[in-house]
Amino acid sequence: MSELNVHNQIYVGTRNGYALGLSPVARARHLYVIGQTGTGKSTLLLNMLAQDLATGRGCALLDPHGDLAEAAVGLLPTRRGDHLVYFEPADLARPVGLNLLAQVPEDDRPLVADEVVSAFRAIWPDFWGP
């Protein structure tokens, strides 16, 4: 594992006795983790997140169930507590505004807004207006 740290890689496991890691270039791309229940997907993500936090990297975690996010909060070093943004959409006591068009070029906003509305209609078809 020390060789991985030298190359700034995130340790993800071993194969045939050799440490496996993801390079910063690989980490900058999308990561898709799949597997059956109980095969270690959440553990893998939690371990990767712990390594990122320990080395001072920024992270984003989207967790639709909340269990992984709650475990991840416990990994954050105390000195970085002011760096945490915990957004829970179901918490009506603390709503958070989100402008999906803030960083979209003005000419592209109508198209992006239409795509967002289409996505919302697909997700919540029973909770849309007449």
C-alpha positions as CSV (number, residue, x, y, z in Angstrom):
1,M,0.0,0.0,0.0
2,S,2.9,2.4,0.6
3,E,3.8,2.3,-3.1
4,L,0.2,3.3,-3.9
5,N,0.5,6.3,-1.6
6,V,3.7,7.4,-3.3
7,H,1.8,7.6,-6.6
8,N,-1.1,9.3,-4.9
9,Q,-3.4,6.4,-5.7
10,I,-6.5,5.3,-3.7
11,Y,-6.1,1.8,-2.4
12,V,-9.1,-0.4,-3.4
13,G,-7.9,-3.9,-2.6
14,T,-5.5,-6.7,-3.7
15,R,-5.3,-9.2,-6.5
16,N,-2.8,-12.1,-6.6
17,G,-1.0,-10.5,-3.6
18,Y,-0.6,-7.1,-5.3
19,A,-2.2,-3.9,-4.1
20,L,-4.7,-2.3,-6.5
21,G,-5.4,1.4,-6.6
22,L,-7.0,4.1,-8.7
23,S,-4.9,6.9,-10.0
24,P,-6.0,10.5,-9.7
25,V,-6.7,10.5,-13.4
26,A,-9.0,7.4,-13.0
27,R,-10.7,9.1,-10.0
28,A,-11.5,12.2,-12.1
29,R,-13.7,10.0,-14.2
30,H,-17.1,8.5,-13.3
31,L,-17.0,5.5,-11.1
32,Y,-19.7,2.9,-11.3
33,V,-19.8,0.3,-8.4
34,I,-22.2,-2.6,-8.9
35,G,-22.7,-5.9,-7.1
36,Q,-25.2,-7.9,-5.2
37,T,-26.4,-7.0,-1.7
38,G,-23.7,-7.7,0.9
39,T,-20.7,-7.8,-1.6
40,G,-19.0,-4.7,-0.2
41,K,-20.0,-1.8,-2.4
42,S,-20.7,0.5,0.5
43,T,-17.5,-0.6,2.3
44,L,-15.5,0.1,-0.8
45,L,-16.9,3.6,-1.2
46,L,-16.5,4.3,2.5
47,N,-12.9,3.2,2.4
48,M,-12.2,5.3,-0.6
49,L,-13.9,8.3,1.0
50,A,-11.9,7.8,4.2
51,Q,-8.6,7.9,2.2
52,D,-9.7,11.1,0.4
53,L,-10.6,12.8,3.7
54,A,-7.4,11.7,5.4
55,T,-5.3,13.2,2.6
56,G,-7.3,16.5,2.5
57,R,-9.1,15.9,-0.7
58,G,-12.6,17.2,-1.3
59,C,-15.4,14.7,-1.8
60,A,-19.0,14.5,-2.7
61,L,-21.3,11.7,-1.7
62,L,-24.8,11.2,-3.0
63,D,-26.6,8.5,-0.9
64,P,-30.3,7.9,-1.6
65,H,-30.7,5.8,1.5
66,G,-28.6,7.8,4.0
67,D,-26.8,4.9,5.8
68,L,-23.6,5.5,3.9
69,A,-23.7,9.2,4.4
70,E,-24.2,8.9,8.1
71,A,-21.2,6.5,8.3
72,A,-19.1,8.9,6.2
73,V,-19.8,11.9,8.5
74,G,-18.0,10.0,11.3
75,L,-14.9,9.7,9.1
76,L,-14.4,13.5,8.7
77,P,-11.5,14.7,10.8
78,T,-12.6,17.2,13.5
79,R,-10.3,19.8,12.0
80,R,-12.3,19.7,8.7
81,G,-15.7,19.9,10.3
82,D,-16.4,23.3,8.8
83,H,-15.9,21.8,5.3
84,L,-18.9,19.6,5.6
85,V,-22.2,20.3,3.8
86,Y,-24.8,17.7,4.7
87,F,-27.8,18.1,2.4
88,E,-30.9,16.1,3.3
89,P,-33.8,16.9,0.9
90,A,-36.4,15.3,3.2
91,D,-35.5,17.6,6.1
92,L,-38.3,20.2,5.9
93,A,-36.9,22.1,8.9
94,R,-33.8,23.0,7.0
95,P,-34.6,23.5,3.3
96,V,-31.7,24.2,1.0
97,G,-32.0,26.3,-2.2
98,L,-30.5,24.8,-5.3
99,N,-30.3,26.8,-8.5
100,L,-29.8,24.3,-11.2
101,L,-29.2,27.0,-13.8
102,A,-26.7,29.1,-12.0
103,Q,-23.7,27.8,-13.9
104,V,-25.5,27.2,-17.2
105,P,-24.8,29.7,-20.0
106,E,-27.8,32.0,-20.5
107,D,-28.5,30.8,-24.1
108,D,-28.6,27.1,-22.9
109,R,-31.0,27.8,-19.9
110,P,-34.3,27.1,-21.7
111,L,-33.1,23.7,-23.0
112,V,-31.6,22.7,-19.6
113,A,-34.8,23.9,-17.8
114,D,-36.9,21.8,-20.1
115,E,-34.7,18.7,-19.5
116,V,-34.9,19.2,-15.7
117,V,-38.7,19.5,-15.8
118,S,-38.8,16.4,-18.0
119,A,-36.7,14.5,-15.5
120,F,-38.8,15.6,-12.6
121,R,-42.0,14.6,-14.4
122,A,-40.5,11.1,-15.0
123,I,-39.5,10.7,-11.4
124,W,-42.7,12.1,-9.8
125,P,-45.5,11.6,-12.4
126,D,-48.2,11.4,-9.7
127,F,-47.1,14.7,-8.1
128,W,-47.2,17.0,-11.0
129,G,-49.8,19.7,-11.7
130,P,-52.8,19.2,-14.0
